[in-house]
Amino acid sequence: MSDLNQLKDFEWSSTATAGWRPKARLSLQDRVFATVAHVSGAIVLAIMGFVGLFLAIRAGEALSKTGFRFFTTQAWEPDSGNFGIAGILTGTVLIGVFAIVMAVPFAIATALYISEYAPPALQRTSTSLVDLMAAVPSVVYGLWGAFFLQQNAVGTINWVTTYLGWIPFLSIPGRDNRDPLASPTDLKSSTFLAALVVAMMVTPIASSVMREAFSQAPAGERESAYALGATRWGMIRAVVLPYGRGAIIGGTMLGLGRALGETITVAMIISPVFVIQPHVLAKGGISVSSLIALRYGEASDFGLSALFAAGLALFLMTMAVNFLASMIVARSRSGAESDG
């Protein structure tokens, strides 16, 4: 009788291609949870849609005046009609990319140390410290960058541009680095310095995501790798890193989204320049978010519309990055397989 009762709890469905498969009946609690989950997801999507619609409406006046030139003009003078985000968008991407390039290796190394090498007591302490770093307000990092890093990084930046200036983006046009009278202020407000401070902010966020995945790598596969004679690093390469591939990508993209939208830190360090500045060690640069923070208080009505247009561009770019990240993570199937 118990077998008959169990059979009554299943609905049997078939299709022309899939054949017969059991489908469990959902309990009342499961149906309520599924409904709440669907409604919550729909609300989030609706809010994001309304945000995009609001930005588009407020940006309509500026975009209708400039058209496609908004994406090709290297200037920001809305009241005179000469404005665009070509240089601003380039600066945003450069800051985000350089921040991620510097942050990801440290994030992976920190996550691996906490999950694989640190003693249990130190694991808990290190995890708390990393999470605490992720919760530090961005203005604190900005103050550190403005009052400590700018003064103490001049020598390093001068050495880099002197001996590695043959690399195009590491050179500073018009500057003689061996001239003792050369002004050090040219080295204190570059895209590189802003990206370095943003990387400090991004590292703990990405590290937390990666550590959580690394610590959940299957114990059976770990032991199998050791049984086959693998060293600890060999086990990490064969089991932990493939298992956490999706978390590495997800943490990187999450950090990139944070870096693209960082505001106060960039505004405190970098000198606003609205043209494309490919030399990351040279003075000047800008990002969309810092532009909005610096110009919002003094903007006219039309200037506000132009700032909303810049915000809309940043919104769409961030959405594109997150969408791409979700596709990559889904294809990587983190945890589904490892290269053991």
C-alpha positions in Angstrom: 0.0 0.0 0.0 2.9 2.4 0.7 4.1 1.9 -2.8 0.7 2.8 -4.2 0.6 5.9 -2.0 3.9 7.0 -3.3 2.8 6.5 -6.9 -0.1 8.8 -6.2 2.3 11.6 -5.4 3.6 11.7 -8.9 2.1 13.0 -12.2 3.3 11.1 -15.2 3.8 13.3 -18.3 5.2 12.5 -21.7 6.2 14.3 -24.9 6.9 13.0 -28.3 10.7 13.4 -27.8 11.4 13.1 -24.1 9.3 10.0 -23.3 7.9 9.3 -19.8 9.2 11.2 -16.8 7.9 11.6 -13.2 6.8 15.0 -12.1 6.5 15.5 -8.3 3.4 17.4 -7.0 4.4 20.6 -5.3 3.2 21.1 -1.7 1.5 24.2 -0.6 4.7 25.6 0.9 6.6 24.9 -2.4 3.9 26.6 -4.4 4.0 29.7 -2.1 7.8 29.8 -2.3 7.8 29.5 -6.1 5.2 32.2 -6.4 7.1 34.6 -4.1 10.3 33.9 -6.1 8.6 34.6 -9.4 7.0 37.8 -8.1 10.3 39.0 -6.6 12.2 38.4 -9.8 9.5 40.2 -11.8 9.6 43.2 -9.4 13.4 43.4 -9.7 13.2 43.4 -13.5 10.4 46.0 -13.4 12.5 48.3 -11.2 15.4 48.0 -13.5 13.2 48.7 -16.5 11.7 51.8 -14.8 15.2 53.1 -13.9 16.3 52.7 -17.5 13.1 54.4 -18.7 13.5 57.3 -16.2 17.1 57.9 -17.4 16.0 57.7 -21.0 13.2 60.3 -20.5 15.4 62.7 -18.6 18.2 62.3 -21.2 15.9 62.8 -24.1 16.4 66.6 -24.4 20.2 66.3 -24.6 20.2 63.2 -26.9 17.8 64.8 -29.3 20.1 67.8 -29.7 23.3 65.9 -30.2 22.2 62.6 -31.7 25.0 60.1 -32.4 27.6 62.9 -31.8 27.1 62.3 -28.1 29.2 59.2 -28.4 31.9 60.7 -30.6 32.5 64.2 -29.2 35.5 64.7 -26.9 34.3 67.7 -24.8 31.8 68.5 -22.1 30.3 72.0 -22.5 26.5 71.2 -22.5 25.4 74.8 -22.4 27.3 75.6 -25.6 26.0 72.5 -27.3 29.5 70.9 -27.6 29.4 67.8 -25.4 29.9 64.1 -25.6 31.2 61.0 -23.8 33.9 59.7 -26.1 36.7 60.6 -23.8 34.6 60.0 -20.7 33.5 56.5 -21.7 37.1 55.7 -22.6 38.4 56.8 -19.2 35.7 54.7 -17.5 36.7 51.6 -19.4 40.4 52.2 -18.8 39.9 52.6 -15.1 37.7 49.6 -14.8 40.0 47.3 -16.9 43.2 48.3 -15.2 41.5 47.9 -11.8 40.4 44.4 -12.6 43.8 43.4 -14.1 45.5 44.5 -10.8 42.7 43.1 -8.5 42.0 39.6 -9.9 45.4 38.0 -9.2 45.4 39.2 -5.6 41.7 38.1 -5.2 42.5 34.6 -6.4 45.6 34.3 -4.3 43.8 35.6 -1.2 40.9 33.2 -1.8 43.1 30.2 -2.3 45.2 31.0 0.8 42.2 31.3 3.0 40.4 28.2 1.7 43.5 25.9 1.1 46.5 27.0 3.1 45.5 29.0 6.2 45.0 27.2 9.6 41.4 27.0 10.7 41.7 29.7 13.3 43.4 32.0 10.8 40.8 31.2 8.2 38.0 32.7 10.3 40.0 35.8 11.1 41.1 36.3 7.5 37.5 35.8 6.2 36.3 38.4 8.6 39.0 40.9 7.6 38.3 40.4 3.9 34.6 40.9 4.4 35.4 44.0 6.6 37.5 45.4 3.8 34.6 45.0 1.4 32.4 47.0 3.7 34.7 49.9 4.1 33.1 53.1 2.5 34.7 54.2 -0.7 35.4 57.6 0.6 37.9 56.0 3.0 39.8 54.5 0.1 39.6 57.8 -1.6 41.2 59.6 1.3 43.9 57.0 1.5 44.6 57.4 -2.2 44.6 61.2 -2.1 46.7 61.8 1.0 49.0 58.8 1.0 49.2 57.1 -2.4 49.5 60.2 -4.5 52.5 61.4 -2.4 54.3 58.1 -2.2 53.7 56.6 -5.7 55.5 59.4 -7.6 58.9 57.7 -7.6 57.5 54.4 -8.8 55.5 56.0 -11.6 58.5 58.0 -12.7 60.6 54.8 -12.8 58.0 53.0 -14.8 57.6 55.7 -17.4 61.4 56.2 -17.6 62.3 52.6 -18.2 59.1 51.1 -19.6 58.0 54.2 -21.5 58.7 52.4 -24.8 55.4 50.7 -24.2 52.9 53.2 -25.7 50.4 53.5 -22.9 53.1 53.8 -20.3 54.7 56.8 -21.8 54.0 60.5 -20.9 54.2 62.7 -24.0 56.1 65.9 -23.6 57.8 64.9 -20.3 61.5 64.4 -19.8 61.6 61.9 -16.9 65.3 62.4 -16.3 64.9 66.2 -15.8 65.4 66.9 -12.1 63.2 70.0 -12.4 60.3 68.2 -14.0 57.1 68.8 -12.0 56.0 65.7 -9.9 52.4 66.9 -10.0 52.1 65.5 -13.5 52.3 62.0 -11.9 49.8 62.4 -9.1 46.4 62.4 -10.8 46.6 59.7 -13.5 44.2 57.0 -14.6 46.6 54.5 -13.2 46.5 55.9 -9.7 42.7 56.0 -9.8 42.6 52.4 -11.0 45.0 51.3 -8.3 42.8 52.6 -5.6 39.7 51.1 -7.2 41.5 47.8 -7.4 42.0 47.9 -3.6 38.2 48.3 -3.3 37.4 45.5 -5.8 39.8 42.9 -4.5 37.9 41.9 -1.3 34.6 41.7 -3.1 35.9 39.4 -5.8 37.9 37.4 -3.2 34.8 36.7 -1.1 33.0 35.3 -4.1 35.9 33.1 -5.1 36.7 31.9 -1.6 33.1 30.7 -1.0 33.3 28.5 -4.2 36.8 27.2 -3.6 35.9 26.0 0.0 33.0 24.0 -1.5 35.1 21.9 -3.9 34.2 18.2 -3.4 36.2 16.5 -0.7 36.1 13.2 -2.6 37.8 14.7 -5.6 40.4 16.4 -3.4 41.2 13.0 -1.7 41.3 11.3 -5.1 43.9 13.8 -6.4 46.0 13.2 -3.3 45.7 9.4 -3.7 47.0 9.7 -7.3 50.1 11.5 -5.9 49.2 15.1 -6.6 50.8 17.8 -4.5 48.6 20.4 -2.8 49.1 22.8 -5.7 48.5 20.0 -8.2 45.2 19.2 -6.4 44.3 22.9 -6.5 44.9 23.1 -10.3 43.1 19.8 -11.0 40.1 20.2 -8.6 39.7 23.6 -6.9 40.3 26.0 -9.8 38.1 24.1 -12.3 35.4 23.8 -9.7 35.5 27.5 -9.0 35.8 28.6 -12.6 32.4 30.2 -12.6 33.0 32.0 -9.3 36.3 33.4 -10.7 34.4 34.8 -13.7 31.5 35.9 -11.6 33.7 37.6 -9.0 35.7 39.3 -11.8 32.6 40.6 -13.5 31.1 41.7 -10.2 34.3 43.7 -9.4 34.3 45.1 -12.9 30.8 46.4 -12.4 31.9 48.0 -9.1 34.9 49.5 -10.8 32.9 51.0 -13.7 30.5 52.7 -11.3 32.9 54.0 -8.7 32.4 57.7 -8.0 34.0 59.5 -5.1 37.3 57.7 -5.2 38.0 58.6 -8.8 36.7 62.1 -8.3 39.1 62.7 -5.4 42.2 61.5 -7.2 41.9 62.1 -11.0 42.1 65.5 -12.8 39.1 65.9 -15.1 40.1 65.6 -18.8 37.3 65.1 -21.4 39.4 63.9 -24.3 40.6 60.4 -24.9 43.7 59.9 -22.8 45.4 56.6 -23.7 48.5 57.3 -21.6 47.4 55.9 -18.2 50.4 57.3 -16.3 49.8 60.9 -17.6 47.9 63.5 -15.8 44.2 63.6 -16.3 41.2 61.4 -17.1 37.6 61.0 -16.0 34.8 58.5 -15.6 31.1 58.8 -16.1 30.2 58.4 -12.4 32.8 60.9 -11.3 31.7 63.4 -14.0 28.2 63.2 -12.6 29.4 63.8 -9.0 31.6 66.7 -10.0 29.2 68.5 -12.3 25.8 67.8 -10.8 25.6 70.7 -8.3 26.5 73.4 -10.9 24.6 72.0 -13.9 21.8 73.9 -15.6 18.6 72.2 -16.6 20.0 71.2 -20.0 23.3 70.2 -18.3 21.3 67.9 -16.0 19.8 66.3 -19.1 23.3 65.8 -20.5 24.4 64.2 -17.2 21.4 61.9 -17.3 22.4 60.9 -20.8 25.9 60.0 -19.5 24.3 58.0 -16.7 22.1 56.2 -19.2 25.2 55.2 -21.2 26.9 53.9 -18.0 23.6 52.1 -17.0 23.5 50.3 -20.4 27.2 49.4 -20.3 26.9 48.0 -16.8 23.9 46.0 -17.8 25.8 44.6 -20.8 28.7 43.6 -18.6 26.5 41.8 -16.1 24.5 40.1 -18.9 27.8 38.9 -20.5 29.0 37.7 -17.1 25.8 35.7 -16.6 26.2 34.0 -20.0 29.8 33.1 -19.3 29.1 31.7 -15.8 26.2 29.7 -17.2 28.4 28.2 -19.8 31.2 27.5 -17.5 28.9 25.4 -15.2 30.9 26.0 -12.1 31.0 22.9 -9.9 29.6 20.6 -12.5 32.9 19.2 -13.5 36.6 19.4 -12.8 39.7 18.5 -14.7 40.7 15.8 -12.3 
